Structures are given as structure tokens and as C-alpha cells.
């Protein structure tokens, strides 16, 4: 029995260490109305490896944020991915969302989007389902900010819809 434990102990630690990277699947999305540009500036922040895996699962390719040769492929995939997994509506009208780019930040990735121009909205609705194609325990913390008024909500898979009045 002792020999079995000596064999299993390293396997247990290896498994525990690899799973301990981040046992929670959490992302955040900030939807901030900029009154000067009259548009929403959207920033999504996700764990780098989670986003790589979600893109890989969705598009059947390998993606690596820390490798410059993947940059063009990543931009193309992120633009399509964001268009499918993020929608925004203001005062009853769907807004066109433009992919701006991404930035790596150590173990995470910031994805930047911007809406078409609009007057200050009174009602904002969003559909946020980033990484839902990969994890059935994904949580997305969504912050909506209009005229400095911040409203936040936790969306847990499969819930993706958020509606706020300002």
C-alpha cells in the first residue's frame, strides 16, 4: 500500500498543480459610454489560455498569444468571435460593433471593441457569452457605465442577457 501512495502522490500533485492555474472561469467586460466620442468603448478581459482554447475550439486551429506569427490569425479570429459572442443595443436599436484589437497582459488578454456613434442612451441591453463555447461554468462580470453611473452584474452560464436603465 505504501508503494502505491508513493506512486500516486506525484501524480496527484501534478494534476492539482495543472488544475490550480485558475480553477474559476471568469472574464470581465466593461461597456463604457464616452460622451466625447459619442460611442461605447468596450474592453473584455479574459485569461489568455482560456481565450486561446475557446478560439481553437471554435475555429479548429491553434492560437498562441505570445507568438508574433499568430497575430494576424488572432485578430481575424477575435473579430469574428466577438461579433458572435457580444451584442449591444441602446434605446431599442442594435449597435454596430467594431473590433479594435487586443493587448496581452501577462496571463490575460484585453480585447477592445467600439460601437458606432449614438446620443447618450437611456436604456442599454447586452448579450455577453464570451467563453460559453468552452466552459459551462463561465462567469462574465459586466460593467455598464453611462455618464459616470456604473451598473454591474454577474452573468453565469447560460445567462447572457443584461438590461439597464440610465
Long-range contacts (C-beta under 8 A, 24 or more apart in sequence): 21-49, 22-47, 22-50, 24-137, 24-139, 25-50, 25-131, 25-134, 25-135, 25-137, 25-138, 25-139, 26-138, 26-139, 26-140, 26-141, 27-130, 27-131, 27-138, 27-139, 27-140, 27-141, 28-140, 28-141, 28-142, 28-143, 29-86, 29-126, 29-128, 29-130, 29-140, 29-141, 29-142, 29-143, 30-142, 30-143, 30-145, 31-88, 31-124, 31-126, 31-142, 31-143, 31-144, 31-145, 32-143, 32-145, 33-120, 33-121, 33-124, 33-145, 33-146, 33-147, 35-120, 35-147, 37-114, 37-117, 38-117, 38-118, 38-119, 38-120, 39-114, 39-115, 39-116, 39-117, 39-118, 40-88, 40-90, 40-95, 40-114, 40-115, 41-112, 41-113, 41-114, 42-86, 42-88, 42-97, 42-112, 42-113, 42-114, 42-115, 43-110, 43-111, 43-112, 43-113, 44-82, 44-86, 44-110, 44-111, 44-113, 44-130, 45-105, 45-108, 45-109, 45-110, 45-111, 46-108, 46-109, 46-111, 46-130, 46-131, 47-107, 47-108, 47-109, 48-104, 48-107, 48-108, 48-109, 49-107, 50-131, 50-134, 50-135, 51-109, 51-111, 51-131, 53-134, 54-81, 54-130, 54-131, 54-133, 54-134, 55-81, 57-133, 57-134, 58-133, 65-102, 65-104, 65-109, 66-104, 74-102, 75-99, 75-101, 75-102, 78-102, 78-111, 82-111, 82-113, 85-128, 85-129, 85-130, 85-132, 85-133, 86-113, 86-126, 86-127, 86-128, 86-129, 86-130, 87-126, 87-127, 88-115, 88-124, 88-125, 88-126, 88-127, 89-124, 89-125, 89-126, 90-115, 90-118, 90-121, 90-123, 90-124, 90-125, 91-118, 91-121, 91-122, 91-123, 92-123, 93-118, 120-146, 120-147, 121-146, 121-166, 122-165, 122-166, 123-163, 123-164, 123-165, 123-166, 124-163, 124-164, 124-166, 125-161, 125-162, 125-163, 125-164, 126-161, 126-162, 127-160, 127-161, 127-162, 128-155, 128-160, 128-162, 129-157, 129-160, 132-157, 132-158, 132-160
